[in-house]
Amino acid sequence: MDLIATVVAGAAVALFVYAGLSLLAPEERKVKRRLAGLSEFEAEQAAEAEPLLQPFAKRVVVPAVSLLSDVVRHISPGDYGARVRQRLVSAGNPSDMTAEVFIAAKIVSAVAAGVTCFLVMYLLGASRVALVVFCMVSIAVGFFAPDLWLKGKESRRRAAIRRALPDMLDMLTISVEAGLGFDAAVAKLVANSTGPLAQEFARTLQEIQAGIPRAEAFRHLSARVDVTELSTFVTSMVQADVFGISVANVLRSQAKEMRTKRRQHAEEAAQKAPVKLVFPLVLCILPATLIVILGPAIVSIGKAFGLIN
C-alpha cells in the first residue's frame, strides 16, 4: 500500500509540474507540435531557408569581418595587436571593438579611400602620375584615419578622467572620514557617479571583490587609464596599503594635490590659447584684412602709373 501511495503521489506531482510548464510555455509547445507535423521534405526546406532569414549583417558582414580579422592576425606583427588592444582599452573599448576588427577597419578604410580617389581622378581625366600619387596619398590617409579617431577618443577620455579625479577623491575622503571602509566608499562613489572614471573605479572594485589583491587591482587601473595624475594616486594608495598609513590622510593630501594640478592644467591651456590663435589669424583673418586695406591703394597706384584704365 505504501508503494502504491508513493507511485500515485509521484505521478500527481509530475502531472502538476507538466501542467505548470505547459501554462508557462504554450508557444514553445505549439512550435514543437508544428515541427513534429512537418514532412521530411518540408523539414529540409525549412533548414535550408533558415539561414536566409537572418539579417544581412549577421549573414554577410560578420563572417566577412571575421575572415578579414583572421587574415590580419596572421600578417600583422605580434606586438602590433597588443599595442592596438592597449589603445582600445585606454579609449574605453568604443563600440566593444576588438584589435582584429580595428585593424580590419583600417584596411577597409584604406581600400575604400584608394578606390574612391581612383574613380574621381579617372573621371576628371587626370594623368597617370597624378592618379598614382593621389591614390597613394588617399590610401595612406584612409589607413591612418581610424588611428586619428582612436587617438581623439583616448584624449577626450583622459581629459574627462583628469577633470573628474579631484572631485571623486573629495567624495572618497568624505566617505572614509565618515566611517566607511575604502571598498564601501568606492562602491558608494560608483553608485552615485557617472563617466569614464566611475567606470574604471567600478571595474577595479569588481576585481577586488573577485579576489584580486587591492594593490594589483590598482596597478591594473593605472595601466588601463594611463593618466599621470591617476598613476600618482595609485602609487600613493599602494604605499599606504603596504606601510599601513591612514587612507583618509592619503586621500585628503591626494585630493589637494589633484586640485592644484587641475588648476595648473587650466592655466597651461590658457597660456597655449594665444599661440593657437596665431594660425587662423595669419591664414584667414590677416589676408582678408590686407585685401580690404591695400586693395583701394593698389588700384589708385595702378591708375596713377597708367597700369589700370
KOLTOR-876299 format. One line per 10 residues: number of its first residue (from 0); their letters; for each residue z, x negated, y negated of N, C-alpha, C. Coordinates in steps of 0.001 Angstrom, whole numbers, plus 500000, padded with zeros to 6 digits. Atoms other than C-alpha are relative to their C-alpha. Layout:
<atoms>
NUM = A = Z X Y Z X Y Z X Y  ...
</atoms>
This chain:
<atoms>
0 = MDLIATVVAG = 500000 499184 501201 500000 500000 500000 500000 499138 498730  499969 500886 501165 500817 497142 497611 498639 499378 499741  501318 500602 500157 497434 495561 498322 499016 500988 499389  500907 498989 500543 495586 498810 497628 500288 500252 498527  499633 499786 501399 497535 499343 494414 499523 498850 499124  500445 501162 500768 496706 495793 493280 498493 500034 499774  501458 499944 500123 492985 496264 494012 499589 501080 499012  500330 498910 500918 492901 499611 492199 500303 499609 498552  499651 500436 501350 494710 498127 489182 499008 498973 499463  500985 500982 500431 492322 495167 489066 498666 500627 499658
10 = AAVALFVYAG = 501261 499320 500286 489292 497462 489271 500082 500777 498692  499835 499259 501248 490708 499596 486460 499942 499073 498792  500041 500965 501096 491240 496558 484267 498580 499496 499769  501372 500476 500129 487725 495282 484994 499118 501055 499366  500781 498916 500592 486236 498673 484182 500306 500164 498518  499607 499880 501411 488217 498821 480931 499381 498868 499169  500589 501142 500715 487036 495337 479903 498491 500176 499854  501447 499790 500046 483415 496182 480771 499638 501057 498963  500263 498956 500990 483580 499370 478720 500210 499488 498582  499773 500564 501327 485052 497475 475769 498880 499088 499566
20 = LSLLAPEERK = 501113 500896 500347 482339 494797 475887 498723 500789 499738  501184 499173 500229 479671 497479 476112 500029 500643 498621  499880 499412 501324 481012 499129 472977 499829 498960 498901  500089 501046 501022 481226 495799 471122 498595 499446 499869  501338 500609 500033 477691 494629 472009 498966 500934 500595  501002 499088 499431 475413 497625 472548 498581 499481 499842  501357 500486 500242 472349 495900 471040 499596 498972 501049  500305 501010 498993 472584 492968 473458 499663 500648 501338  500269 499303 498731 472689 495388 476390 498622 500656 499959  501320 499402 500108 469609 497214 475096 498907 498956 500171
30 = VKRRLAGLSE = 500999 501066 499877 467715 493948 474756 499878 499527 501440  500033 500440 498596 468700 492883 478258 499284 501014 500880  500677 498988 499198 467542 496206 479702 498495 499984 499754  501429 500043 500290 464203 495954 477892 499336 498781 500631  500562 501203 499382 463672 492391 479075 499904 500141 501503  500045 499789 498553 464524 493395 482610 498858 500918 500389  501084 499070 499701 461911 496160 482383 498618 499438 499767  501308 500594 500237 459096 493822 481338 499379 499531 501303  500698 500534 498841 456483 492903 483853 499893 498478 499881  500125 501466 500019 455810 489284 484758 498982 499552 498972
40 = FEAEQAAEAE = 501019 500355 500988 452673 489218 482597 500534 500151 498579  499428 499780 501333 454473 490695 479605 501033 498944 499659  499011 501050 500244 457275 488149 480004 499322 498687 499634  500730 501223 500323 454745 485296 479976 499412 500081 498590  500559 499837 501337 453061 486708 476861 501075 499880 498926  498899 500100 500969 456405 487069 475095 500468 498560 499844  499579 501403 500082 457333 483470 475966 499004 499172 499202  500999 500742 500771 454023 482226 474508 500024 500378 498531  500028 499548 501392 454325 484315 471343 501270 499673 499239  498729 500232 500683 457964 483487 470616 499956 498811 499053
50 = PLLQPFAKRV = 500042 501112 500965 457320 480013 469084 499203 500324 498741  500815 499672 501163 454676 481522 466783 500717 500913 499020  499246 499118 500882 457231 483946 465365 500985 499238 499119  499098 500809 500809 459291 481081 463926 499396 499749 498626  500533 500316 501337 458973 480267 460182 499128 498750 500018  500922 501144 500075 456272 477788 459145 500755 498683 499858  499235 501235 500191 458864 475243 458009 500609 499516 501314  499373 500386 498736 460562 475301 461403 498971 499597 501042  501026 500306 499017 457300 475204 463365 499231 498731 499693  500910 501086 500382 455375 472589 461377 500720 498909 499207
60 = VVPAVSLLSD = 499433 500992 500912 457368 470899 458611 501081 499169 500688  498896 500734 499370 460489 469996 460602 499500 499028 501080  500512 500996 499035 458575 468443 463585 499234 498863 499340  500745 501065 500674 456277 466553 461191 500931 498997 499339  499035 500897 500630 459221 465154 459236 500738 499174 501044  499315 500733 498936 460978 464201 462470 499114 498889 500556  500928 501020 499497 457874 462381 463731 499838 498861 498999  500138 501036 501026 457397 460562 460435 501281 499180 499854  498728 500721 500068 461111 459665 460386 500134 499002 501140  499952 500933 498867 460832 458113 463848 499098 498798 499746
70 = VVRHISPGDY = 500908 501114 500306 457840 456058 462721 500619 499077 498950  499382 500790 501070 459665 454944 459561 501160 499184 500538  498851 500711 499447 462747 453988 461571 499572 498733 500743  500454 501156 499230 460677 451605 463708 499335 498940 499125  500728 500978 500808 458663 449969 460914 500823 499451 498837  499204 500471 501136 461356 449629 458226 500970 498926 500437  499004 501024 499651 463725 446615 458108 501321 500626 500418  498766 499458 499456 467045 447017 459868 501034 500343 498948  498981 499752 501011 469247 446748 456782 499528 500954 498910  500482 499107 501059 466996 448879 454564 500511 501421 500204
80 = GARVRQRLVS = 499463 498675 499707 468037 452081 456292 501477 500100 499657  498574 499985 500328 471705 451129 455888 500214 500046 498489  499870 499968 501458 471216 450484 452154 499663 501378 499443  500366 498659 500452 469460 453813 451677 501097 500995 500354  498921 499095 499583 472208 455561 453627 501202 499865 499075  498881 500210 500920 474850 453993 451391 499711 500597 498629  500365 499401 501282 472969 455079 448276 500078 501518 500053  499902 498556 499857 472738 458623 449584 501451 500460 499998  498571 499657 500010 476479 458647 450214 500549 499909 498586  499538 500138 501382 477108 457368 446684 499499 501130 499110
90 = AGNPSDMTAE = 500556 498894 500779 474869 460131 445330 500531 501355 500436  499433 498732 499548 476842 462787 447224 499164 500721 501028  500861 499399 498975 474272 463371 450000 499241 501221 499464  500728 498842 500562 471910 465552 447898 499115 500662 501042  500789 499184 499061 470352 468350 449992 500209 499570 501446  499695 500473 498637 472013 466813 453094 498872 499134 500554  501133 500832 499620 469198 464276 453182 500462 498771 500757  499719 501216 499243 469250 461509 455774 499140 498856 499481  500746 501171 500451 467981 457982 455232 498556 500048 500493  501357 499931 499457 464972 458556 457502 499145 501003 499225
100 = VFIAAKIVSA = 500740 498987 500761 463968 461713 455639 499674 499488 498599  500252 500532 501340 464316 459926 452289 498858 498988 500033  501085 500991 499900 462090 457048 453401 498679 500699 500294  501222 499229 499740 459591 459550 454802 499508 500689 498732  500392 499379 501265 459634 461359 451443 499342 498985 499070  500630 501039 500816 458816 458064 449714 498561 499761 500439  501360 500236 499501 455794 457553 451961 499095 501179 499657  500798 498806 500328 454590 461141 451476 499694 500037 498509  500219 500015 501443 455036 460818 447709 498953 498965 499610  500993 501030 500314 453044 457578 447633 498606 500439 500405
110 = VAAGVTCFLV = 501313 499548 499538 450200 459056 449704 499470 501121 499101  500425 498893 500851 450116 462237 447600 499563 499509 498625  500371 500530 501309 450064 460269 444335 498668 499251 500068  501255 500732 499860 447292 457998 445611 498801 500912 500169  501116 499072 499786 445104 460866 446824 499688 500782 498725  500217 499266 501237 445613 462823 443607 499292 499148 498958  500638 500901 500963 444718 459831 441451 498550 499717 500382  501369 500265 499551 441640 459106 443578 499079 501166 499665  500832 498833 500286 440348 462666 443211 499742 500144 498511  500164 499855 501442 440961 462755 439466 499051 498943 499448
120 = MYLLGASRVA = 500857 501077 500505 439368 459368 438799 498570 500143 500503  501359 499816 499466 436420 460186 441074 499260 501095 499240  500632 498922 500753 435759 463449 439237 499672 499576 498575  500267 500492 501351 435960 461616 435903 498907 498942 499974  501070 500992 499941 433343 459135 437105 500435 498597 499655  499503 501340 500307 435487 456011 436827 499305 498965 500885  500589 501090 499228 434204 452656 438010 500868 499669 501214  499261 500340 498778 435269 451186 441341 501252 499189 499691  498846 500833 500347 437547 448625 439733 501118 500868 499421  499001 499112 500587 439307 451244 437618 500584 500936 501055
130 = LVVFCMVSIA = 499533 499111 498943 439515 453540 440662 501037 499312 500872  499060 500736 499144 441196 450860 442784 501291 499695 499257  498806 500365 500766 443573 449767 440023 500909 501208 499791  499189 498809 500273 444703 453268 439091 500595 500577 501282  499456 499510 498728 445114 454268 442738 501172 499152 500469  498898 500871 499608 447272 451238 443451 501240 500252 499138  498871 499704 500890 449413 451950 440401 500626 501339 500356  499478 498682 499647 449733 455609 441409 500787 499950 501305  499272 500132 498728 450774 454675 444948 501357 499349 499775  498720 500661 500290 453429 452315 443592 500961 500944 499284
140 = VGFFAPDLWL = 499148 499052 500727 454719 454965 441171 500518 501081 500947  499577 498980 499059 454789 457589 443916 501015 499490 501007  499056 500559 499023 456616 455252 446292 501390 499806 499402  498698 500278 500617 459363 454367 443810 500570 501192 499226  499481 498815 500711 459707 457824 442200 501247 500580 500672  498738 499529 499391 462267 459010 444822 501180 499075 499750  498912 500926 500315 464292 455854 444137 500560 500274 498607  499530 499675 501349 464430 456731 440431 500797 501296 499998  499257 498736 499896 465501 460271 441307 501383 499785 500600  498711 500261 499358 468232 458987 443614 500909 499171 499096
150 = KGKESRRRAA = 499198 500784 500928 469373 456438 441042 500589 500880 498912  499464 499061 500986 469725 459222 438480 501141 500829 500566  498923 499261 499341 471806 461224 440949 501262 499143 500101  498843 500893 499892 474059 458215 441551 500675 499800 498648  499431 500263 501321 474506 457505 437846 500763 501208 499472  499305 498796 500485 475372 461105 436962 501279 500264 500788  498793 499751 499192 477830 461382 439837 501096 498991 499655  498997 501003 500369 479565 458120 438953 500576 500290 498622  499497 499663 501338 479801 459168 435302 500963 501182 500068  499104 498846 499861 481333 462511 436336 501330 499586 500618
160 = IRRALPDMLD = 498762 500477 499374 483868 460741 438565 500822 499189 499011  499285 500823 500978 484730 458275 435814 500664 500869 498928  499405 499111 501014 485332 461096 433317 501170 500796 500568  498970 499126 499427 487422 463186 435719 501206 499242 500528  498916 500753 499361 489599 460377 437097 501301 500021 499205  498707 499985 500714 492234 460156 434272 500721 501346 500080  499362 498686 499949 492854 463914 434248 500564 500291 501388  499505 499753 498644 493183 464067 438024 501200 499123 500322  498818 500841 499802 495586 461146 438004 501200 500582 499276  498900 499306 500686 497673 463012 435427 500541 501152 500843
170 = MLTISVEAGL = 499564 498899 499146 497748 466034 437729 500758 499504 501219  499275 500586 498862 498757 463850 440677 501379 499516 499573  498707 500497 500497 501515 462254 438593 500983 501148 499798  499126 498845 500224 502921 465644 437548 500470 500591 501325  499638 499410 498715 502828 466926 441124 501003 499135 500755  499076 500898 499284 504532 463847 442583 501357 499981 499328  498716 500003 500703 507193 463775 439879 500742 501334 500151  499360 498705 499784 507829 467494 440548 500621 500119 501382  499365 499997 498686 508844 466630 444108 499056 500091 501172  500945 499938 498896 505654 466950 446163 499721 498606 500550
180 = GFDAAVAKLV = 500479 501245 499431 504603 464250 448579 498585 499712 499544  501321 500378 500501 501433 462356 447826 498907 500818 500668  501027 499229 499297 499374 464115 450525 500003 501453 499533  499921 498623 500497 500647 467519 449368 499471 500104 498571  500520 500005 501364 499844 466582 445759 498477 499926 499999  501453 500084 499903 496294 465624 446756 499424 501336 500466  500464 498691 499534 495918 468911 448660 500050 501034 498871  499894 499093 501142 497130 470809 445580 498898 499723 498986  501055 500381 500936 494680 468875 443407 498646 500487 500481  501293 499586 499442 491755 469592 445733 499838 501511 499930
190 = ANSTGPLAQE = 500077 498540 500006 492600 473299 445898 499754 500562 498610  500106 499487 501366 492620 473650 442090 498989 499246 499149  500960 500801 500761 489778 471315 441100 498618 500135 500629  501386 500018 499537 486005 471139 441400 499347 498710 499512  500720 501196 500425 483464 468363 441038 499954 498945 501091  500166 501043 498978 482490 465199 442910 501289 499269 500341  498760 500709 499701 485882 463512 442564 500916 500844 500880  499203 499115 499150 487664 466534 444041 499437 500023 501424  500603 500040 498668 485180 466488 446927 500358 498709 500736  499650 501267 499362 485873 462811 447582 501480 499965 500398
200 = FARTLQEIQA = 498582 499929 499635 489638 463375 447495 500204 500921 501203  499898 499101 498850 489183 466282 449920 499583 499291 501283  500432 500739 498815 487275 464047 452322 501036 498959 500398  498947 500973 499692 489954 461365 452046 501202 500683 500631  498878 499255 499431 492651 463953 452741 499698 500419 501433  500379 499640 498639 490749 465133 455821 500110 498799 500937  499888 501198 499175 490567 461556 457104 501469 499675 500292  498573 500264 499782 494334 461113 456604 500578 500992 501001  499505 498988 499073 495039 464405 458390 499441 499815 501404  500577 500268 498681 492741 463296 461230 500638 498813 500696
210 = GIPRAEAFRH = 499289 501114 499371 494977 460287 461870 499618 498630 499505  500374 501299 500557 493279 457535 459877 501101 499532 499059  498970 500483 500929 495829 455312 458078 499591 500201 498542  500284 499687 501400 496136 456054 454377 499259 498865 499310  500658 501137 500643 495129 452543 453319 498528 499940 500380  501397 500039 499566 491958 452679 455408 499205 501164 499409  500680 498850 500605 491107 456172 454131 499692 499732 498530  500246 500330 501405 491480 454914 450546 498877 498970 499874  501101 500976 500039 489193 451966 451307 498660 500687 500240  501232 499229 499799 486587 454398 452638 499605 500726 498723
220 = LSARVDVTEL = 500269 499322 501268 486907 456338 449389 499374 499049 498993  500542 500984 500947 486288 453212 447328 498588 499584 500378  501334 500411 499564 483287 452228 449443 498972 501102 499774  500946 498899 500187 481713 455687 449189 499615 500172 498544  500242 499665 501399 482064 456119 445438 499431 498813 499232  500464 501218 500670 481571 452522 444210 500113 500116 498477  499678 499956 501423 483197 453097 440796 501147 499023 499759  499019 501052 500230 485189 450214 439317 501391 500569 499764  498693 499420 500312 487989 452400 437950 500670 500570 501247  499434 499438 498776 488441 454195 441255 500387 498896 500977
230 = STFVTSMVQA = 499639 501127 499141 488423 450883 443137 501324 499383 499561  498724 500506 500512 491256 449672 440867 501153 500907 500417  498968 499046 499573 493222 452844 441601 500286 499873 501492  499819 500134 498544 492653 452440 445351 500784 498735 500330  499270 501248 499755 493834 448827 445259 501478 500145 499657  498599 499796 500399 496999 449836 443413 500745 500879 501006  499359 499113 499038 497742 452649 445877 500224 499309 501336  499817 500739 498745 497200 450396 448887 501149 499008 499875  498894 500925 500217 499541 447779 447418 501345 500728 499935  498765 499225 500051 502140 450459 446667 500415 500464 501384
240 = DVFGISVANV = 499689 499570 498641 501898 451698 450250 500507 498843 500842  499594 501160 499200 502284 448177 451658 501372 499491 499580  498761 500597 500495 505132 446992 449434 501089 501028 499710  498980 498977 500200 506966 450313 449135 500324 500292 498547  499800 499708 501417 506526 450735 445379 499938 501508 499781  499991 498575 500306 507186 454157 443861 498595 500471 499639  501349 499474 500237 503995 456199 443949 499896 500617 498611  500025 499362 501316 504932 458109 440789 499790 498970 498892  500176 501047 501014 505223 454887 438765 498584 499447 500005  501365 500519 499899 501904 453622 440075 499010 501001 499416
250 = LRSQAKEMRT = 500905 498979 500520 500189 456923 439283 500082 500094 498481  499838 499906 501447 501645 457010 435771 499306 498831 499300  500638 501176 500618 500514 453460 434962 498493 500036 500166  501444 499915 499782 497081 454059 436506 499354 501061 499103  500534 498960 500872 496590 457294 434553 499874 499491 498564  500054 500560 501354 497406 455493 431314 498863 499004 499872  501067 501000 500044 495042 452645 432152 498628 500656 500045  501296 499320 499901 492226 455049 433123 499632 500709 498703  500288 499381 501298 492559 456933 429839 499514 498959 499005  500441 501072 500890 492255 453634 427982 498569 499576 500319
260 = KRRQHAEEAA = 501353 500394 499611 489160 452683 429982 498978 501077 499646  500928 498938 500380 487605 456095 429377 499702 499957 498511  500223 500117 501436 488087 455669 425638 499112 498794 499702  500837 501179 500216 486563 452184 425842 498545 500273 500372  501371 499647 499622 483525 453558 427689 499356 500876 498930  500543 499149 501065 483109 456213 424987 499641 499168 498774  500300 500870 501138 483297 453563 422256 498784 499125 500284  501167 500812 499636 480790 451404 424137 498711 500816 499891  501184 499148 500107 478366 454330 424401 499654 500280 498540  500249 499768 501427 478793 454996 420677 499377 498775 499340
270 = QKAPVKLVFP = 500579 501220 500565 478006 451356 419863 498553 499793 500459  501364 500168 499496 474854 451479 422022 499027 501001 499377  500883 498951 500525 473511 454614 420339 499055 499495 498909  500952 500478 501023 472089 452869 417194 498897 499123 500570  501034 500862 499406 470284 450309 419350 498961 500841 500728  500944 499146 499278 468735 453050 421500 499143 500821 499049  500782 499231 500970 467603 454912 418382 498886 499186 499355  501016 500847 500631 465513 451930 417251 498617 500287 500599  501300 499835 499331 462752 452578 419835 499294 501287 499572  500718 498824 500531 461960 456222 418922 499741 499915 498513
280 = LVLCILPATL = 500217 500148 501439 462355 455292 415262 498738 499187 499717  501156 500875 500225 459782 452473 415463 498718 500613 500549  501202 499512 499336 457374 454216 417828 499536 501365 499490  500360 498618 500355 457462 457777 416493 500149 500296 498510  499718 499584 501378 459039 458186 413076 499359 499050 498992  500511 500978 500963 458002 454953 411338 498489 500092 499801  501450 499871 500246 454216 455286 411949 499642 501237 499176  500292 498796 500788 454210 458873 410626 500396 499816 498535  499558 500244 501380 456197 457783 407565 499027 499077 499266  500954 500923 500631 453796 454904 406856 498690 500696 499666
290 = IVILGPAIVS = 501247 499279 500280 450801 457221 407128 500155 500880 498767  499780 499115 501141 452323 459661 404657 500105 499207 498698  499765 500772 501223 453359 456953 402186 498782 499169 499611  501091 500918 500319 450472 454487 402448 498632 500655 500011  501321 499365 499938 447663 456978 403120 499377 500208 498640  500607 499828 501341 447111 458029 399486 499724 498684 499290  500226 501294 500649 447482 454414 398279 498751 499333 500545  501198 500607 499404 444829 453236 400743 498735 500696 499514  501161 499265 500497 442457 455983 399624 499692 499613 498542  500215 500383 501410 442980 455080 395934 499442 498614 499890
300 = IGKAFGLIN = 500512 501374 500022 442432 451380 396570 498544 499961 500465  501382 499971 499514 439280 452143 398578 499042 500540 498963  500851 499458 501042 437882 454269 395732 499838 498999 498854  500058 500948 501111 438749 451581 393158 499024 498880 500297  500889 501109 499643 436803 448928 395061 498652 500515 500521  501276 499456 499579 433949 451257 395946 499817 500063 501476  500112 499932 498540 434730 451285 399631 499936 501432 500493  499991 498592 499621 435218 455048 399698 499354 500790 498851  500686 499197 501014 432969 457507 397882 500882 501177 499587
</atoms>
